[in-house]
Amino acid sequence: MLRDFLKNWSPRVETEAGLRQAGALPYALVDGRVAFLLITSRRTGRWIFPKGAIEPDMTPWESAALEALEEAGVSGDIATRPIGTYRGSAGMDESALVDIDIYPLLVQTQHDEWREMDQRLRHWAVLSEARRLLSDPALIRLAVNLHRQLTVSA
């Protein structure tokens, strides 16, 4: 809890009001189990979900799907409502804080080649492994929430 407080209290500056990003939470149903696709961040190598700026000519969920394609090499059916929002850093020096809306993406195609394939790793993980690999508690909560929704409705 203290770590979360200090993370958001740091000397980072807030970006202008209303600035948001969009991200995708790629998942697949494999043999009745939910699997999540994690990627590494380019800067730190931590396991994350694809995210980025909302393109001016796209909806937030379309931008999230584009980030998943560029960063993770996957495409599929993207939800039009976010599973949740978390606060993360943005910018080249990651000094700005932004709110990132995360949209579930049911993966239909995993491409062999994609834009950032030489810059990131990708890894499919069931919930128990995703909990161990994701270092950001907010990302874990989003994965748990989606897992709960998918398994309750199944």
BELGI-V791978 format. One line per field, one symbol per residue. ss: DSSP state (h for helix, s for strand, l for the rest). phi: phi as a letter, one per 40 degrees, with the letter a starting at -180 (. if undefined). burial: + if it has 9 or more other ideal C-beta (glycine too) atoms within 8 Angstrom, else -. A space follows every 50 residues. Layout:
# BELGI-V791978
ss=???
phi=???
burial=???
This chain:
# BELGI-V791978
ss=lhhhhhhhhlllsslllllsssssssssssllssssssssllllllssll sssllllllhhhhhhhhhhhhhlssssslllllssssssslllllsssss sssssssssslllllllllllssssshhhhhhhsllhhhhhhhhhhhhhh hhll
phi=.ccccccccdccbccddgcbbbbbbcaabbfgbcbbcbbccccbgccabd aicccdbbcdcccccccccccbgbaiccccbccibbcbbagccfccbbcb cbbcbccbbbccbadbccbabbacacdccddcccccdcccdcccccdccc cccc
burial=-----------+------+++++++++++----++++++++-----++++ ++-+---+-+++++++++++++++++-++--+++-+++++---+-+++++ +++++++---+--+-+---+-++-+++--++-++-+-++++++++++-++ ----
